């Protein structure tokens, strides 16, 4: 596991190994509350271009140097967070912001670290700072939604996810997170459209299929639920929740009068809805202090 120690007046380390660029790309696209683990290595090494000498660090080793740019600290923070070293990731992102207070992704990823540490109030400070710098950031509104959800502010969380989708109609994770809150509130029919759209956008995420199956199950749509759980296992054969869900519903008899919902129609309708400001107004006003 990667480990780095920050010391006073010194203590910057930068990894220059082949997977770091793809790591950054993947980490910017996570979000269901955890650190992504599906990092894919690239075969082309990435060289750090900096005006000052930088000492390299391998995955298993640690070195320190007195220099480091905001970008280098940021990249190291991404790798430390991925490895699970949240304490040093926090330090790296804070150093990023000391060097560049307007580093939007530095603010957002420090917010992610605090969410990983179950510190939503601390996360909110940095996420709101990022949104003040860039009000078009869908990542910022999705993370703000996670903050509100962690604080049990469900309607504010829903509104934040809607604002994320208004800025990026292809943000499948915001769709999933929005639907998860609706499922928790037992608003299963309302959860179907965003989940149907999420699995349409990215059929490789087992979580999306499983959540869709849960909503369908509670609506008595056992045939479609079975299909959704099987799709979850096709995406991730080791996904325990989907295994249990499939075992629970695949042999349940559906009411013969039940009319199967049309997930394609629901997905298309949701896509149209989220592309207009009126789609945000459906669930309430935008969170205070974000625009």
C-alpha positions as a printed Julia matrix, in Angstrom:
291×3 Matrix{Float64}:
   0.0     0.0     0.0
   1.23    3.49   -0.86
   2.32    5.49    2.18
   3.73    9.02    2.38
   4.6    11.12    5.4
   4.39   14.89    5.26
   7.05   16.67    7.36
   7.32   20.4     8.22
   8.94   22.41    5.39
   9.4    19.23    3.42
   7.6    16.12    2.59
   6.29   16.12   -0.92
   6.36   12.91   -2.89
   5.09   12.35   -6.38
   4.4     9.05   -8.05
   5.52    8.76  -11.67
   4.28    5.34  -12.59
   2.15    4.24  -15.49
  -1.26    4.05  -13.77
  -1.44    7.57  -12.34
  -3.16    9.28  -15.27
  -5.93    6.68  -15.43
  -6.23    6.86  -11.64
  -7.0    10.56  -11.82
  -9.56    9.99  -14.56
 -11.37    7.25  -12.64
 -11.36    9.1    -9.33
 -13.06   12.09  -10.91
 -15.94    9.84  -12.0
 -16.7     7.88   -8.87
 -19.57    8.46   -6.5
 -21.74    6.16   -4.65
 -19.99    6.95   -1.43
 -16.82    4.92   -1.69
 -13.38    5.06   -3.22
 -13.28    3.47   -6.66
 -11.3     0.26   -6.99
 -11.55   -0.39  -10.7
  -8.46    1.58  -11.7
  -7.07    0.44  -15.04
  -3.39    0.93  -15.72
  -2.29    2.61  -18.92
   0.69    1.24  -20.78
   2.15    4.7   -21.42
   4.19    6.16  -18.53
   3.3     9.71  -17.49
   6.16   12.1   -16.83
   5.75   14.96  -14.39
   6.65   18.22  -16.09
   7.75   20.69  -13.42
  10.28   23.53  -13.24
  11.77   22.14  -10.04
  13.35   18.71   -9.47
  10.95   16.09   -8.14
  12.02   12.88   -6.47
  10.12    9.83   -7.65
   8.33    7.33   -5.44
   7.38    3.79   -6.31
   4.23    2.05   -5.08
   6.13    0.26   -2.33
   8.61    2.96   -1.41
   8.61    6.46    0.07
  10.85    9.44   -0.59
  10.58   13.12    0.27
  11.63   16.35   -1.36
  11.29   20.03   -0.48
   9.58   20.94   -3.76
   6.19   20.31   -5.27
   3.61   22.15   -7.31
  -0.1    22.3    -6.61
  -0.71   19.85   -9.46
   1.81   17.37   -8.02
   0.27   17.49   -4.55
  -3.16   17.07   -6.12
  -2.09   14.01   -8.13
  -0.5    12.48   -5.05
  -3.68   13.15   -3.09
  -5.68   11.22   -5.68
  -3.38    8.22   -5.39
  -3.31    8.33   -1.59
  -7.1     8.41   -1.45
  -7.32    5.5    -3.85
  -4.94    3.51   -1.67
  -7.02    4.23    1.44
  -4.55    6.6     3.12
  -7.11    9.3     3.89
  -4.99   11.15    6.45
  -2.19   11.88    4.01
  -4.65   12.43    1.16
  -6.24   15.16    3.26
  -2.82   16.73    3.8
  -1.98   16.54    0.09
  -5.21   18.25   -0.97
  -4.83   20.92    1.72
  -1.31   21.61    0.43
  -2.78   21.83   -3.08
  -5.15   24.54   -1.91
  -2.42   26.4    -0.03
  -0.5    26.66   -3.3
  -3.58   27.29   -5.45
  -6.7    28.41   -3.53
  -8.73   28.36   -6.74
  -8.02   24.7    -7.55
 -11.6    23.51   -8.02
 -10.79   19.81   -8.13
  -8.6    20.2    -5.05
 -11.62   21.52   -3.15
 -13.87   18.76   -4.5
 -11.48   15.94   -3.69
 -10.8    17.24   -0.22
 -14.58   17.18    0.17
 -14.55   13.56   -1.02
 -11.94   12.67    1.6
 -14.11   14.15    4.34
 -17.13   12.22    3.02
 -14.99    9.07    3.12
 -14.25    9.92    6.76
 -17.96   10.48    7.55
 -17.4    14.21    8.08
 -20.12   15.75    5.9
 -20.03   19.17    7.54
 -16.31   19.52    6.84
 -16.9    18.26    3.3
 -19.61   20.86    2.73
 -17.19   23.75    3.31
 -14.89   22.7     0.49
 -17.63   21.59   -1.9
 -19.41   24.93   -1.57
 -16.07   26.66   -2.14
 -15.66   24.69   -5.37
 -19.17   25.61   -6.51
 -18.47   29.27   -5.79
 -15.48   29.0    -8.12
 -17.34   26.95  -10.74
 -21.13   26.98  -10.58
 -21.3    24.73  -13.66
 -19.68   21.76  -11.9
 -21.95   18.7   -11.96
 -19.44   16.91   -9.72
 -19.84   19.69   -7.17
 -23.61   19.38   -7.03
 -23.44   15.58   -6.88
 -21.05   15.79   -3.93
 -23.27   18.4    -2.3
 -26.1    15.91   -2.69
 -24.03   13.34   -0.83
 -23.41   15.86    1.95
 -27.13   16.56    2.32
 -27.91   12.84    2.23
 -25.36   12.16    4.97
 -26.98   14.92    7.05
 -30.46   13.39    6.46
 -31.51   16.45    4.44
 -33.25   14.36    1.82
 -35.13   16.99   -0.18
 -32.02   19.17   -0.35
 -30.05   16.14   -1.52
 -32.61   15.41   -4.25
 -32.5    19.04   -5.39
 -28.69   18.94   -5.52
 -28.68   15.79   -7.64
 -31.22   17.43   -9.96
 -28.92   20.44  -10.31
 -26.02   18.11  -11.12
 -28.13   16.5   -13.84
 -29.2    19.86  -15.24
 -25.51   20.6   -15.76
 -24.63   17.1   -16.97
 -27.58   15.01  -18.21
 -25.23   12.05  -18.57
 -24.26   11.86  -14.89
 -25.41    8.3   -14.15
 -24.14    8.37  -10.56
 -26.34   11.36   -9.72
 -29.28    9.42  -11.15
 -28.44    6.44   -8.96
 -27.94    8.56   -5.85
 -31.19   10.41   -6.46
 -33.04    7.13   -6.86
 -31.47    5.68   -3.74
 -33.0     8.44   -1.62
 -36.37    7.86   -3.26
 -36.11    4.14   -2.51
 -35.26    4.89    1.1
 -38.39    7.04    1.23
 -40.37    4.18   -0.35
 -41.08    6.28   -3.44
 -40.39    3.3    -5.67
 -42.29    4.44   -8.76
 -40.38    7.75   -8.74
 -37.08    5.87   -8.47
 -37.66    3.91  -11.69
 -37.05    6.67  -14.3
 -33.59    7.77  -13.06
 -32.48    4.16  -12.59
 -33.78    3.13  -16.0
 -31.78    5.99  -17.52
 -28.68    5.16  -15.44
 -28.51    1.56  -16.66
 -29.08    2.8   -20.2
 -26.09    5.12  -19.89
 -23.81    2.6   -18.19
 -24.82   -1.04  -18.11
 -21.52   -2.1   -16.53
 -22.32   -0.83  -13.01
 -23.89   -3.61  -10.93
 -25.18   -1.16   -8.31
 -27.45    0.55  -10.86
 -29.06   -2.73  -11.89
 -29.48   -3.89   -8.3
 -31.17   -0.66   -7.21
 -33.45   -0.84  -10.25
 -34.34   -4.39   -9.25
 -35.16   -3.3    -5.7
 -37.57   -0.62   -6.93
 -39.2    -3.04   -9.37
 -39.55   -5.72   -6.69
 -41.41   -3.38   -4.36
 -43.79   -2.5    -7.19
 -44.6    -6.18   -7.73
 -42.72   -6.27  -11.04
 -40.97   -9.54  -10.21
 -40.17  -10.55  -13.77
 -38.41   -7.28  -14.54
 -36.78   -7.3   -11.1
 -35.34  -10.75  -11.8
 -33.92   -9.48  -15.09
 -32.36   -6.48  -13.31
 -30.7    -8.63  -10.64
 -29.35  -10.98  -13.3
 -27.95   -7.98  -15.14
 -26.25   -6.87  -11.92
 -24.57  -10.26  -11.65
 -23.58  -10.15  -15.31
 -21.79   -6.89  -14.53
 -20.27   -8.23  -11.29
 -20.66  -11.95  -10.59
 -19.44  -11.5    -7.03
 -21.94   -8.81   -6.05
 -23.46  -10.35   -2.92
 -26.48   -8.05   -2.7
 -27.56   -9.03   -6.19
 -27.11  -12.73   -5.39
 -29.4   -12.39   -2.38
 -31.89  -10.24   -4.25
 -32.14  -12.68   -7.14
 -32.68  -15.61   -4.76
 -35.47  -13.65   -3.1
 -37.52  -12.82   -6.21
 -36.76  -15.11   -9.15
 -39.39  -17.7    -8.16
 -42.03  -15.28   -6.89
 -45.28  -15.36   -8.8
 -46.32  -12.08  -10.29
 -49.94  -10.95  -10.15
 -51.34  -11.87  -13.58
 -53.05   -8.49  -13.78
 -49.73   -6.64  -13.38
 -48.8    -4.66  -16.49
 -45.0    -4.55  -16.97
 -43.6    -1.04  -16.9
 -41.82    0.19  -20.0
 -38.32    1.06  -18.79
 -37.3     2.44  -22.17
 -40.14    4.97  -22.1
 -39.35    5.9   -18.49
 -35.66    6.43  -19.31
 -36.45    8.62  -22.3
 -38.95   10.66  -20.31
 -36.47   11.24  -17.5
 -33.8    12.35  -19.97
 -36.15   14.99  -21.36
 -37.19   16.1   -17.88
 -33.71   16.74  -16.49
 -32.67   18.92  -19.41
 -34.92   21.81  -18.31
 -34.85   23.95  -15.15
 -38.45   22.89  -14.58
 -37.13   19.41  -13.86
 -35.34   20.81  -10.82
 -38.43   22.63   -9.56
 -40.3    19.31   -9.32
 -38.55   18.48   -6.06
 -37.98   21.91   -4.55
 -35.61   24.85   -4.55
 -31.88   24.68   -4.91
 -29.8    24.43   -1.73
 -28.94   27.78   -0.19
 -25.47   29.17   -0.71
 -24.68   27.28   -3.9
 -25.53   29.77   -6.65
